[in-house]
Amino acid sequence: MRRELVFTIRAFVALALAALLAVLPAGAQDNRTVDVRFPRGASGTTVSDSITGYQSINYRIGVSAGQRMSVQLDTSNASNYFNITAPGASEALFNGSVSGNSTTFTIPSSGTYVVQVYLMRNAARRNESASFDLTLYVEGAAASTRPPVAAPAPVPDFADGLQGGPDYWSVEGLAGGDPLNIRSGPATSYEVIGTVHNGDRLRNFGCTMNGSTRWCQIETPRGQRGWVAGRYLHESFGQATTLPAVAPRPAPRPIVVPSSAAPDQLDMSQMPRFCAGEASAEYGIRPQYITTNIAFQSGNNYVVQGWFDGDGGTTFFNCYFSLDGRFVRLT
């Protein structure tokens, strides 16, 4: 009888432990910590990685008070964000799910800061995955005195105009074969110095508001720099379009884009974020103040519904994408 009782107790304990493990997040024991190193002589680096479900990665970086740190997260999952925590703090200094996936701020106190990359609970419960590029820059003295390790050469991040934006834009939304004018300054009163077309990818050097219009300074693959209307610029998930070299001309003439240059083809998980960027360009609202739902199929299109609150109330909009993942229009 006593032996049976001992066996029953052991079996109960085993079942209880199994039940406890079952309710714990699948990735709860897979939260990694990575020490960030910058290449020698560089002020930034980009780290590529992925997470699934409840996994998270803590990127640690040593910085000094008074320096300026920039963090940008480019991800395949719209529910993928990052938080920044200062040394010894119990609450996040920056919350990406509230403020968006890019920030630049002055370091308030010296020490090791933690940039935590994670999935929101709704995505984690579904065991979704996210592949991401995390870009970190620190202006001023070296971010860490530890010996650096090999890392990809950084590309300077010029996307701080209007407190955010991608490294590269894609030109979208022009009617027919109409060109988009490149001007010498951020207004229609400035001289037209060139043109670009749908599908061109341009490097971003920041944006500014002129009245109700957003103007962005860009650079073409040929090195021509100027200003274009921001409503036709959307986040590009690739690099600048490579165009054949041409001899300099005495006066600006339209650029002929190869027929192979095609707009971005997005999967459904990327469409909400792309739609938020489209609405930001159209309405002059920062992306973190825009809410978008997941994409769904309606007839021959995918549709993303979204909204934002403004002085005149709530504005609702829809983004339409073709079934092969190309942006069609915003209404």
Protein Blocks (a to p, Z undefined) as FASTA:
>chain_A
ZZmmmmmmmmmmmmmmmmmmmmpcfklmmcccddddddehiabdcdddddehjbccdddd
dddehiacddddddfbfkbccddddehiabdfbdfklnopcdcdddfbgcdddddddddf
klmmnopacddddddddehjdfbfcdcdddddddddfklgghiacfbdcdehiahjbccd
ddfbdcfkbccfbdcdehiacddebdadehjaccdddddfkopacdddfklpccdfbdcd
ddddddddfbdcdddddfklccddddfklmmmmmmmmmmmmnopafklpccdddddehja
ccdddddddfkoccdddddddfkopafbdZZ
